[in-house]
Amino acid sequence: MGLTSLLPLVILFAVVGGAAYFGYQIYLWSNELADRGQKHMEKKNMTFTKDGGLKVGVKEMDAEEYADRTQR
């Protein structure tokens, strides 16, 4: 009688534990995905600002080359 009344509680803990593990794995995966995306954007000289904007950097170019490209 005592063991049969504890069976639903054990099943509940197993389901909640499985859901918590699954949620934690999704959390880890999403953080890894965000880090990879940020590194990929930084390679292209693009960064996100704290207020949500996008800042695009320009590769260094000397004045003569800049003048040549803009005059074309």
ZAVOTI-379157 format. One line per 2 residues: for each residue x, y, z of N, C-alpha, C. Coordinates in Angstrom, 2 decimals, padded with zeros to 5 digits. Example, Ala and Ser with C-alpha at 12.3 -4.5 7.8 and 13.67 -1.06 7.14 Angstrom:
% residues 2
013.19 -005.69 007.80 012.30 -004.50 007.80 013.20 -003.30 007.80; 012.85 -002.25 007.08 013.67 -001.06 007.14 012.90 000.03 007.87;
END
This chain:
% residues 72
000.82 -001.18 000.00 000.00 000.00 000.00 000.87 001.26 000.00; 001.94 001.32 000.76 002.79 002.49 000.85 003.59 002.71 -000.44;
004.05 001.63 -001.04 004.85 001.74 -002.27 004.01 002.17 -003.45; 002.79 001.70 -003.54 001.93 002.05 -004.67 001.49 003.51 -004.61;
001.42 004.09 -003.42 001.01 005.50 -003.32 002.18 006.44 -003.66; 003.40 005.94 -003.60 004.56 006.76 -003.96 004.89 006.71 -005.45;
004.34 005.77 -006.16 004.65 005.61 -007.58 004.31 006.85 -008.41; 003.15 007.51 -008.25 002.89 008.73 -009.02 003.88 009.86 -008.71;
004.33 009.94 -007.46 005.31 010.96 -007.08 006.65 010.70 -007.76; 007.07 009.47 -007.82 008.32 009.11 -008.49 008.23 009.41 -009.98;
007.09 009.10 -010.58 006.89 009.39 -012.00 006.92 010.89 -012.24; 006.27 011.65 -011.37 006.27 013.11 -011.49 007.70 013.66 -011.42;
008.49 013.21 -010.45 009.88 013.67 -010.34 010.70 013.30 -011.57; 010.46 012.14 -012.13 011.19 011.71 -013.32 010.84 012.60 -014.51;
009.56 012.92 -014.67 009.13 013.77 -015.78 009.67 015.19 -015.61; 009.57 015.74 -014.40 010.08 017.10 -014.14 011.59 017.14 -014.31;
012.28 016.11 -013.85 013.74 016.05 -014.01 014.14 015.97 -015.48; 013.43 015.17 -016.25 013.71 015.06 -017.68 013.46 016.37 -018.40;
012.37 017.05 -018.05 012.08 018.35 -018.67 013.12 019.39 -018.29; 013.59 019.37 -017.05 014.62 020.32 -016.61 015.93 020.07 -017.34;
016.30 018.81 -017.51 017.53 018.48 -018.24 017.43 018.93 -019.69; 016.29 018.68 -020.31 016.06 019.07 -021.71 016.12 020.60 -021.85;
015.50 021.32 -020.93 015.52 022.78 -020.96 016.92 023.33 -020.77; 017.70 022.73 -019.88 019.08 023.17 -019.65 019.94 022.94 -020.89;
019.75 021.83 -021.57 020.52 021.56 -022.78 020.16 022.55 -023.88; 018.90 022.93 -024.00 018.49 023.94 -024.98 019.12 025.29 -024.63;
019.15 025.62 -023.33 019.78 026.86 -022.87 021.26 026.89 -023.25; 021.99 025.81 -023.01 023.41 025.75 -023.37 023.60 025.88 -024.87;
022.77 025.20 -025.64 022.89 025.23 -027.09 022.62 026.62 -027.64; 021.61 027.31 -027.11 021.29 028.64 -027.60 022.39 029.64 -027.27;
023.02 029.50 -026.10 024.14 030.38 -025.77 025.34 030.13 -026.69; 025.61 028.87 -026.99 026.70 028.54 -027.90 026.42 029.08 -029.30;
025.19 028.97 -029.74 024.80 029.47 -031.06 024.94 030.98 -031.13; 024.57 031.68 -030.07 024.69 033.13 -030.04 026.16 033.55 -030.06;
027.01 032.83 -029.35 028.45 033.15 -029.35 029.06 032.93 -030.73; 028.67 031.84 -031.37 029.20 031.58 -032.72 028.74 032.65 -033.70;
027.50 033.08 -033.59 026.98 034.14 -034.46 027.69 035.45 -034.24; 027.96 035.77 -032.97 028.66 037.02 -032.66 030.08 036.99 -033.20;
030.77 035.87 -033.07 032.14 035.77 -033.60 032.14 035.87 -035.12; 031.14 035.29 -035.76 031.04 035.35 -037.23 030.81 036.79 -037.68;
029.95 037.53 -036.95 029.70 038.92 -037.31 030.93 039.79 -037.08; 031.68 039.49 -036.01 032.88 040.27 -035.73 033.94 040.07 -036.81;
033.97 038.90 -037.42 034.91 038.67 -038.51 034.60 039.56 -039.70; 033.34 039.93 -039.85 032.92 040.79 -040.95 032.84 042.26 -040.51;
033.48 042.59 -039.36 033.53 043.95 -038.82 032.15 044.49 -038.50; 031.26 043.65 -038.00 029.91 044.08 -037.62 029.72 043.72 -036.14;
029.24 044.68 -035.35 028.98 044.44 -033.94 027.62 045.01 -033.57; 027.01 044.41 -032.57 025.75 044.91 -032.04 026.04 045.81 -030.85;
025.39 046.96 -030.80 025.57 047.87 -029.68 024.65 047.43 -028.53; 024.85 048.05 -027.36 024.06 047.66 -026.19 022.59 048.02 -026.35;
022.27 049.05 -027.14 020.88 049.44 -027.31 020.21 048.70 -028.47; 020.88 047.72 -029.06 020.26 046.89 -030.08 020.59 047.29 -031.51;
021.40 048.32 -031.69 021.76 048.76 -033.04 022.88 047.92 -033.63; 023.13 048.12 -034.89 024.19 047.40 -035.58 025.24 048.40 -036.03;
026.49 048.17 -035.63 027.58 049.06 -035.99 028.48 048.31 -036.98; 028.68 048.91 -038.13 029.48 048.29 -039.17 030.81 049.01 -039.25;
031.89 048.29 -039.07 033.21 048.87 -039.15 033.72 048.83 -040.58; 034.64 049.73 -040.88 035.23 049.79 -042.21 036.69 049.39 -042.08;
037.14 048.53 -042.98 038.54 048.15 -042.95 039.39 049.36 -043.24; 040.56 049.36 -042.66 041.43 050.51 -042.79 041.85 050.71 -044.25;
041.80 051.97 -044.67 042.12 052.31 -046.04 042.81 053.67 -046.01; 043.92 053.80 -046.72 044.60 055.09 -046.69 043.86 056.12 -047.55;
044.20 057.37 -047.38 043.46 058.47 -048.01 043.53 058.40 -049.54; 044.67 058.01 -050.08 044.82 057.96 -051.54 043.92 056.89 -052.14;
043.88 055.72 -051.52 043.04 054.65 -052.02 041.56 055.03 -051.89; 041.19 055.69 -050.81 039.81 056.14 -050.62 039.43 057.13 -051.71;
040.32 058.06 -052.04 040.03 059.06 -053.07 039.89 058.38 -054.43; 040.75 057.41 -054.71 040.67 056.69 -055.99 039.34 055.94 -056.13;
038.90 055.31 -055.08 037.65 054.52 -055.15 036.43 055.42 -055.25; 036.45 056.57 -054.59 035.27 057.44 -054.61 035.18 058.26 -055.89;
036.26 058.40 -056.63 036.22 059.20 -057.85 035.74 058.38 -059.03; 035.70 057.09 -058.89 035.29 056.25 -060.02 033.81 056.34 -060.26;
END
